[in-house]
Amino acid sequence: MSRPMLLVFLLLIFIITSQFEWRQQLVNDIDPTPGITSRQQQLSKREEAVKEKVGR
Protein backbone atom coordinates (compact mmCIF):
# COMPACT_ATOMS: atom_id res chain seq x y z
CA MET A 1 0.00 0.00 0.00
CA SER A 2 1.41 3.36 -0.91
CA ARG A 3 2.00 5.97 1.74
CA PRO A 4 -0.81 8.39 0.62
CA MET A 5 -3.32 5.53 0.52
CA LEU A 6 -2.27 4.45 4.00
CA LEU A 7 -2.69 8.00 5.30
CA VAL A 8 -6.14 8.29 3.74
CA PHE A 9 -7.11 4.93 5.23
CA LEU A 10 -5.92 5.94 8.70
CA LEU A 11 -7.71 9.27 8.40
CA LEU A 12 -10.96 7.52 7.53
CA ILE A 13 -10.61 5.17 10.49
CA PHE A 14 -9.94 8.14 12.76
CA ILE A 15 -13.02 9.99 11.48
CA ILE A 16 -15.29 6.97 11.85
CA THR A 17 -14.14 6.19 15.39
CA SER A 18 -14.35 9.83 16.49
CA GLN A 19 -17.93 10.05 15.19
CA PHE A 20 -18.84 6.92 17.14
CA GLU A 21 -17.35 8.34 20.35
CA TRP A 22 -19.13 11.66 19.76
CA ARG A 23 -22.48 9.89 19.48
CA GLN A 24 -21.76 7.92 22.65
CA GLN A 25 -21.05 11.17 24.49
CA LEU A 26 -24.33 12.65 23.28
CA VAL A 27 -26.23 9.63 24.54
CA ASN A 28 -24.48 9.84 27.89
CA ASP A 29 -25.09 13.60 28.14
CA ILE A 30 -28.83 13.11 27.88
CA ASP A 31 -29.85 12.61 31.49
CA PRO A 32 -32.13 9.57 31.90
CA THR A 33 -33.14 10.50 35.45
CA PRO A 34 -36.08 12.82 34.55
CA GLY A 35 -37.76 9.93 32.74
CA ILE A 36 -37.11 7.63 35.67
CA THR A 37 -38.42 10.09 38.24
CA SER A 38 -41.60 10.70 36.25
CA ARG A 39 -42.15 6.95 36.05
CA GLN A 40 -41.58 6.66 39.78
CA GLN A 41 -44.07 9.46 40.38
CA GLN A 42 -46.67 7.71 38.22
CA LEU A 43 -46.11 4.46 40.08
CA SER A 44 -46.39 6.15 43.46
CA LYS A 45 -49.65 7.84 42.39
CA ARG A 46 -51.03 4.49 41.29
CA GLU A 47 -49.97 2.91 44.58
CA GLU A 48 -51.71 5.68 46.52
CA ALA A 49 -54.88 5.23 44.46
CA VAL A 50 -54.86 1.49 45.14
CA LYS A 51 -54.29 2.08 48.86
CA GLU A 52 -57.24 4.52 48.94
CA LYS A 53 -59.50 2.01 47.20
CA VAL A 54 -58.41 -0.77 49.55
CA GLY A 55 -58.92 1.47 52.58
CA ARG A 56 -62.56 2.21 51.65
Secondary structure, DSSP 8 states (H G I E B T S, - for coil): --HHHHHHHHHHHHHHHHHHHHHHHHHHHS-SHHHHHHHHHHHHHHHHHHHHHHH-
